[in-house]
Amino acid sequence: MTPASDAGSAAQGDQDTPAGKAPDAGRAAGGNVPGGPVPGSFAARHIGLDAPGRARVREVLGLAPAESAIGRALPAQLRSGLPEGLPEAADEATVLADLRRLAARNRGPKPMIGMGYYGTHLPAVIQRGILENPSWYTAYTPYQAEISQGRLEALFTFQTMIRDLTGLEMANASLLDEATAAAEAMTLCHRAARGKRARFAVDCDLFGQTRAVLANRAEPLGIELVDFDPAADPVPADVAGVLVQYQGADGRLLALAPLAQAAHAVGALLAVAADPLALTLLEAPGTLGADIAIGSVQRFGLPLGLGGPHAAYMAVRKGLERQMPGRLVGLSRDADGGPAFRLALQTREQHIRRERATSNICTAQVLVAVMAAMYAVWHGPAGLTQIALAVHAKARALVAALTAAGLELREGPSFDTVAVHTPGRSAAVRGAAQGLGIDVWAAGPDWVYLSTDETTTEDDLRKAAQAFGADPALIDPAAWRPAGGPSAAGGAASDLAAWERRTPFLTHRVFTEFHSETAMMRYLHRLAARDYALDRGMIPLGSCTMKLNAAAVMAAVTWPEFGAPHP
């Protein structure tokens, strides 16, 4: 619903039809019921005032009988731009049809750009059971544990998932996105150094959007960013922390253990931005000595959505939990001795003295964090590993084809990203790829990066090879269908041997019990039944987020035309 349509609905609904007025005018002003909103309009379905109610509102506001509250509130300069008044309110069917026409214009090349955003398959049981379920999407931020036990349990599962994958002792209930989570890691390192160190070392292969957000956050805080190449340069002296990308923008994998030792030797903390899907194959950062891990869980079933919304994560080693921003869900006992979830740590300025607050972050990304957690529950450790192996094998199949065609690639293994040297031709290669129906990342004039993901098909790989001038027939269709674990994948993960994960993950029974649709559906229903959302009644704690998005507005969230484009 456009703002103009909303305003039109409210304006029409604000007008009562005087008794005795002609039926035509009555219908024009309020539909079939004199003085009422147009049937099917936004006002009729969502504002809920009848004619006496609107009359009472006008009386309280001191409006004339025919005067509209919206008309009074609308600035004069806007009213003057509408010589015939506000447009007629549209009904939901008209709005959705118009939106469909607009959405059709978003169809474009399939993205293989990567850079922190990847295609995913959202399981239907999660789409229908969570994303399209008002028990979940109208639930309020869990301030009140007594009416939020289902959400808190789901967020506790999210934290367990992150703890396991990162190998660190403490994880919060999600943050906004990876770039802002990196900025929070930077300020955490600054606090841990008690402000004595105002320099922060940044991996030169960090995603560009993350580097930009770090710069914006560092400037007002007086923190100096120091760019360095962790594969070739020593850790800079006198830095509060070091942030590296695991894997980098060009796909490079770093040896974290010696890097952690070098950072600790100069008194710095090591923060690692890690892809959680890759961590099913790569050893956990915490196991290798990292102090902090951050990243995005977008790969766990969340659509690209032009960049969001997605949930980020943060995990820290023991001793840094009091410096961690956001919220932490804990498991306690209630008065009867039963399990009870609660918010165990809140370090926002709203809850403690401003000077002791770690952040002004308002909330966890509850809905998308829950979706990501349930994606892990649905697939379990074996299923996630199979998805990761397939993603990696697709990248290896493309590497083999391009190498056979004589192209120069960045040396060294990668999880999902292929970096191809194209001296002076990157724009031409990208144009060729777009002409074939895929999109890749032109990293300057001489390099092209492209990433595989859960949705990459054999046809996509053939088109990618063709864009570089390679024979599409060089793509081996059997090379990217691994079976079994890393050791039984027919060599699919053999080039990751130096990074191969040996730490178990997702060992809690919640990740192994709900792999049939019936079991998963019932589990999601049980969690929702422990919550109080707007599908049951008004939430007693007020906030700007306490609202019910109209179903017509929510419908478009699942459309691929809005979910598939890369930012």
N, C-alpha and C positions, 0 to 999 in steps of 0.2 A: 504494500500500500504506500503510495507516494505521500509526502507531507501535504501536498495540495489536496489529494483525495481525502486524507484524514481530516484536514481542516474543513473541507466541504461537507463531509459527513456530519461533523460536530456542529457546523453552522446550520445545516438543515435541520438536524435533530433538536436544535435549540429553539426552533420556532414553533409555537402552537398555532393551529389554525383556528381563528375566531369562529364561534358558532354562527351558522348560517352562511358561511363562505361557500362559494361554488365548489362542487366536487372536483373539478379539474384542478383548481388552485390547491385544494386540500391534498390531492395526490402528488402534485408537484412539490409541495412543501414537506409532506410527511408520509407519502406512500398511501396504501389503502386505508389506513386508520388515520383520521384527521388528527393532525398534530404529532404524529409519530414518525420515526425515522423510516427511510426507504427500506422495505423488507430485503434482507440479505446484505444490507450495507454494513460497513464496519461499525457505525454508530449503533445500529440495531442489535448487533451481536455482542458488542464489547462494552459499550458505555452503560447500557442497562437502565437508563432513566425513562419513565413514562411521562405523559403530558403533565400530570400534577407535579411530578418531581422536577421537571424543567421549569415549571412556573414558580416553584418554591426557590429554585436556584436564582432565577431572575429577581425574585423579590428580595432575597438576601443580598444580592449584588447591587440592587438598586437600578435594575435595567428596565427600560420601557417594555411593554407587552410584546412588541414585535422586534425588539432589539436582540441581536445575537451576542453571546458572551465572546465567541471567537471573533466576531466582527469588531467588538470593542477592543479586544486584546491585540488584534493584528496591527502592526505599525502602519502609519498613514502611507509611507512610501510604497509598501507592498499593496495596499488597497488601491492606490492610484495606478498601479501597474496592471490592475485587473478591471478594465472598464465595464465588464459585464458581470462583475462579482466573482465569487469563488466558483470553480468548476463543480459540476454535479458529481455527487458521490458515486463511486463505482461499487458494484457488488464484488464478492470474492471471485466468482467465476471470471468476470471481466478482467480483474486485476491479474489473476493467474495466467490467463490467456495472453495478456500484454507482456507479462514477465517471461513467458515461454518464448515469445518472439524476440525479446531482448537477449535472452539466454542463448538463443541459437547463434547469435553473432560471436559467442565466445569459442566456437569450435575452431581449433587450429591444430598445428603440429603436435604430436605426442611428445611430451618433454622427456628428454634424457639428459637434462641439464645438471641434475644433482645439486651440489653446493648446499647441502643440508635439507633438501626437499625432494621427496621421492614418491613415486606412485605406489599405491597400496590397494589391497582388497579388503574392504570393510565387511566382515562376516554379517550375513543377513540377520542372524539372531541378535547381534549387538545393535545393528541399525534399528530393528523393530523393537527390541527389548529395552534399549537405553535411549538412543538418539531421538526416536520418535515417540517416546513414552513420557507423558507429562509427570509421572511419578519421579522421573529422573531430571528432565530438563527444566522443571519449575522449582526444583528443590533449592532451598536457600543455602548460602555458605554456612557450614556447620558450626556456628557459634554455640548453639544449644545442643549439647550432647544427648539430652533425654529424648529429643525428637529427631535425631540424626544418626541413629545407630547403623542403619543400612549404608548410608554414605560414608560414615567413618570406617566401617569395616572394609568397604571397597577401597578407600584411600589407604588404609592399613595394608591391604593387599598390594596397592601401588608401591608403597614404601618398601615392602618386602621384596617385590620384584626388582626395584632399583638397588637395594642393598645387595641382593644376590649377584646381580649382573656386574656391579661396580666393585664388589669385594670390600666395601667400606662399611663401617659400623652403624652409621646413622644416615637416614635419608628423610627429607621433608615431604610434605604432601603435594608437591609440584610447585612450579613457578610459571612465569608468563610464557617465555620462549627462550631458545638457546642463547640468543644474543644478550638479552637482559640478564639471563642467568650467569653468563660470563662476566658481565659488569658486577653482579653481586659477588662472584668469586673474587674479583679484583678488590672490592671494598672489604671483603672478609679478610683477605691477606693483609690489607692495610691496617685493619683493626687489630689483627693478631700480632702485628709488629708494633702495636701501641703507637702508631703514627710516627715512629722513628725513621721509617723508610718510606719515601715518597716516589719510588720508582717501581715499575711493574714490567716484567719482560714478556713479550708477546711473540709467539710463533709467526714467522713470516708467511707460513702456509695456512694461516687461519682463514676461515670463510670471511669474505669481504664485508657482509652485513654485521658480523660479530665485531670485526675490527672497527667499523664505523661507530657502533654503539659504545664500545669501550672508550673511544676517543671523546665522544660527547659526555660520557659520565666522568671521565678522568679530569677534564679541563676545569670544571668548577671546584673540584676537590683538590686541585694542585698536585695531581699524580702524573708523573712523567712516564709515558709509554716508551719502552725500549724494544725495537724490533730486532729479532735475531733468528738465525737459522739453527735450530736445535740439532740438526744432523751434522753441522760443520763448525759451529761457533761454541765457545765455552759459555756457560751460564753467566750473564753479566753480574758484576759485583754490586753489593749494596742495593739489591732489589728485595721487595717484600714478598714477591711471589713470581711464579713462572706459569704461563698458560700455553699449552700445546694442543694441537688438533690431532686426534687419534682415530681415524686416518685424516691426512691433510686434504686441502682442497684439490690437489693434483693426485690424490690417492696414496701418497707416500705413507708408509708405516714407520713409526719411530720405535726404537728400543727404549722402553720407559724405565727399566730398572737402573741403568747407568745415569740416565737423565735425572731420576729422583735422587740418586746419591750425589750428583753434582749440585743440584739445587739445595739439598740439605747441607752440603759442605759450605755453602756461602750464607747459610742461615735463612734460606727462602723456602716457602711452601710451593709444592708442585700441584697445579690444577690441570686437569685433563678434560677436554671436550671430547666425549666419546659417543659414537653411534650405538645405541643399545642393541640393535639387531646384529651388528658386527661383533658385539661382546659375547654373543653365543658361540663364536668361533675363536675370538681373540682373548688372551688372558686378561683377567680383571685388572683395572688400573690400581686398585687398592692392594692387590696381591703383589704388584710390582713396585710399590712404594709411594704411589700418589697419595696426597693428603686430601684432595678435593676432586670430585668428578661432577661435571655438568653436561647437559646435552638436551636434545629434544626427543620426545617419544612419538613424533609424527609418524615414524615408520610402523608403529604398532596399530595399523588399521585406520589412521586418521587421513582424510582427504587432503590434497595439497591446498585447496581453497584459496588460491592466490596469496598464500602466506599465513593462513591461520583461520580460526584460532587453533593453536596447538599447545600442548603442555610441555614445559621443560621440567628437568629434574635437577636436584642437587643432593649429593651425598658427601659426607665428611668422615674423616677418621676420628677416633675417640679423642676427646679433649677439645674439639672445635665445635661441638654441638651448640654451645651457648652463643657462638658467633654466627650461627646459621640463620639466614632470613626465612620468612614465610611461616608456615605452620607445621607442627609435628603431631601426628596422631599416635596416642599411646593406648595400651591395653591395661586396664585396671580391674578391680572387683567392685561390684555394687554392694549395697547394704545387705543383700541376701547371699553374698559370696559368689554370685555369678559373674561371668565375664562382662565387662563394660568398656566401651571405647570412649576416649575423651581427647580433647586437645591438650597435649602434655606440655607443649612449649610454644609460647607466643611472644615474639620479640619485636613486634611492631610498636610504633610509638603510641598507638591507640591503647595498648595494654600496659605499657611500662613507661617510666620517665623518658621523655624525649631524648635526653642526652645519652641514655643507655640503649636506645632502640638500635637494631641492626639494619632496619629498612623501613620504608613507608609502603611496602608492598601490601595491598589490601587483602588478597585472598589467594587460595590455591585455584588452579584451573580445574575446578571439580569435575565438570561434565566430561571433558576430553581426557582428563587423567583417569577417570573411571573407565571410559571406553578403552584406553590403552591397557589398563590393568586387566580388563576382561578379555581383551585380545590375547594376552599372555595366558590367562586362565583357559581360554578356549583352545589354544594351540598346544599349551604345555611346553616343557623344555624340548622334547623331541620334535614337536611340530615347528617351533621357532628355529631350531637348528636346521631342519630340512629347508625351510624358507631361506635362511641365510646361505646354506650350501648352494641352493639353486641360483641365488643372486650372484654369488661369487663365481660359480661355474659359467654363467652367462658372460661375465666380464672376461673370464679366461678364454672362452670360445672366441670372443671378439679380438682379444690380444693375439691369439694364434692366427686368425685370419689376416689381420693387418700386418703381422710380422711376416707371414708367408708372402704377402704382396709387396714386401720390401720397404714398408714404412718404418720410420724411426719412432720408437716409443720411449717414454720415461722408464728408466731402469728400476728394477725392484718390484716385489709383489704388491698387490693392492687387494682390498676387499671387494670393491664394486666399481672403481673409477679407472678409466683408461685415459692416459694423457698422451696425445699424438703430436709430434713435432711437424708443423706445417709452415715452413719458412715463408712469410709473406702471404699465406693463402688461407688463413683462418676464416676470414669473412666469406671467401668463396666456398670453403667447405661447409660452413654453416648454412649458406644460401642453398647449396646443393641438398643438404640434409632436409631443410625446410621444404624444398620442392618435392622431396620424397615422402614427406609427412611426419618427420621427426624433428626435434630441436635439440641442439647441442650447445655447449658453452665455449665461446671464442675468448680465450684467455690472452688478450693481446693479439698482435698480428701473427705470431709464430707458433701458438699452441692452441689445440682444441682439446677440451675435456668432455667426456661423456660418461654417464653412470648408468648401470643396470639396476633394476629393482624388481619387486614382486610381480609387477605387471608386464615386464619386458617379455616380448614374444620372439619366436624364431624369425618372424617377418621383420620385426624391429631391428634385430641384429643384422639381417641381410641388407636392409636399407642403410644402416649405419656403415657397413663395409662399403657399400656402393657409393656413399657420399664421399668417401676418401679415395675413390677410384679403384677399389679392390673388387675382385670377383665375388659376388654374393654367394656363389657356390662353395667358397672356402669356409663358410660357417658350417660346422659339423652339428647336425641336429641332435645327435646323441650325447654331445659333450656337456650339455647343460641340464641333464636330467639325472643328478646324482641320487643314490639311494644309500641309506645307512648313515652312520656317523662320520666324523672327519676321517677316521682310519679306514672306513669301508666305503668311501665315496669314489672309488676308482681313480684316485689321484686328484679329485676335484679340489681338495684343500691342501695338497702336498706342498704348494709354494708358501703356505702359511705355517709351516712346521715350526719355525723359530718363534712364532707368536701363538701357537696353538693353545687353546684353553684347556687347563687341567683342573681348574677349580669347579666343583659342582655348583649348579644354580637351579632355582625354582624347585627346591626339594620339598616344600610344604605340600601337604595333600590337596590344598585348594587348586594347585596347578595340575593335578592328575585325575580329578574326580568328575569334571564337567565337560566331557568331550563329545557327548551326544547332544543334539539340539534340545531334546526334551529335558535332560538334566540341566542344561545351561539355562533354559527358559524358566524352569522352576527355581533355580538358584537366584536368578535376577529378580524374580517375583518375591522371593522370601526376603531379599535385601530391601526391596522397595517397600515391603509391608512394615518394615521397622522404621520407616521414615514418615515425616509429615511434610508434605509439599502442597502446592496450590491445587492439586487435584482432590485434596481432602478438605481444605479450609484455609482461612487466612493465617499466614505465618505471623506470630506475635512480635517478632523483632523486625523493626522497620529499617529500610535502607533503599538507596536508589536502585539496587538490584532486585528488590522485591516486586516482581512483575511477572505477568503471564504473557509471553509472546503469542500472538494469534497463530492458530494452526495454518492459516494461509501464508503467514510470514515464514513459519518454520518449514513448510513444505519444500521450499526452494533450497534449503540447506543440503538436501540429499541429491539434488540434481547434478549430474556429472558436468554440465556446462559451467557450474559455479565451483564444483569440487575438484575438477581435474586440472585447471590452468595453473602453471608454475608462476610463482611471484616474479 
